Amino acid sequence: MKAATSSMQLTRAADYGVRVMIHLIGVGESRRLSLRTLAESTGAPESFLSKVLQALTRGDLLVSQRGQAGGFALSTRGREASMRDVIEAVDGPIYLNLCVRSGNSCIRKAWCPAHPVWERAQQAMVDVLDGARIEDLALGSTPAVVPSIDSSAERENITAAERDQPRCGECN
């Protein structure tokens, strides 16, 4: 059987958005950085990052200024942003399945055995992303909302697996 790639993943644009926000918090709230500097520090292509920065600015997470002393800086809202805020500013609302979309009434909802699972998974994802404040990530703090692990054996397995994962900024 051919290995399938998952379509349930965040976009590269959202990943770059999170990287930019973490970097801007790390350099200080009043500093403006140029597109070129942000592209170099996040490993994102300038032409692509430009569109991400526009989305973050439209989402009121960044402020931009043109000219010699111009660049991008965190807005007041951006300093308090969660990962969900950043992702949704770039990509729009996040849904694991159409049936959990706000205002979308699924005709199968009443009898579909998978629907409650989709709802719980959606809520868990939203809770984790809401609980992961960009400022906390930039300062190296653990997000307030983390999945619960039932046994120490599972905890050891997850820890070992996480150790093998690339750190933010190392993934392609």
Summary of the structure (lengths in Angstrom):
residues: 172
radius of gyration: 18.3
end to end distance: 25.6
largest distance: 60.7
contacts: 444
relative contact order: 0.13
helix: 51%
strand: 6%
